[in-house]
């Protein structure tokens, strides 16, 4: 089984390849229990719960989901 540090490293790389904030990537992967195919589908379709969870992880006012900038006030 993969350890937590390895999972986070993989999620970080996944986020970087998609120009997505790590907080969003981590929230997506947690919601899909680290299933990469489901994560990709959720990333493509969007997910409000992932955004809520992502902003709960940070004090940042904006996060990036691909080419889209998401503002905290709009979540």
N, C-alpha and C positions, 0 to 999 in steps of 0.2 A: 504494500500500500504506500502511496505517495505521502511524504510528510508535509506539514503545513508550509514550511519555508519553500519547498519545491513547488507547491501549488501556487503560492503567491508570486514566485518568480515567473512561472508559466503564464499566469494571468497578467502580469506586468508586460511581458513580451507581447501577448495577445492584444493588449490595449494599445501598445505602441504601434503595432502594425496597422491598427485601425484608426489611429489618431483619436483615441478615446481616453478620457480621464481614467486613471487607475481606479478611482473610487466607483465609477460606473461599472467598469469591468468586474471588480470584486463583487459588487452587488448582483450583477447578472449571474456570475458563476455560482454564487451562494444560492440564488433562487432556483437554479437548475441542477443543484447538487454536483457541480463541476463536470457536467456533461457538455463537452465542447460543441457537439452538433446542436444541442438545444440552446447553448449560449449564442452560437452564430445566428440561429433563427430569431432569438429574442433581440439580439443586437440589430438585425435587419428590420424587424417589425416595430421595435420600440416597446417600452414597458414603463408605465407610471410607477409601479411598485419599486422597480429598480432605481428610478430617479429619486424617489423618496428615501430609500435606503442609502443611496450614494451621498445625498446631501446630509444625511444623519452622521456620516463618517467624517465630515470636514466642516470647516468654517468658511470655506471658499464661497464666493457669491456666484461664480459661474463654473460650469463644467462643460466638457466637450464630448459630444456623441458623434463621432465621425466628423463631418463638416459642419455640424450644427452646434451652436453655442446655446446651452441651457442655463437660464438664470434662476437662481434660488427662488426669487419672488414669483416665478411662474409655475412653480411645482406645488 
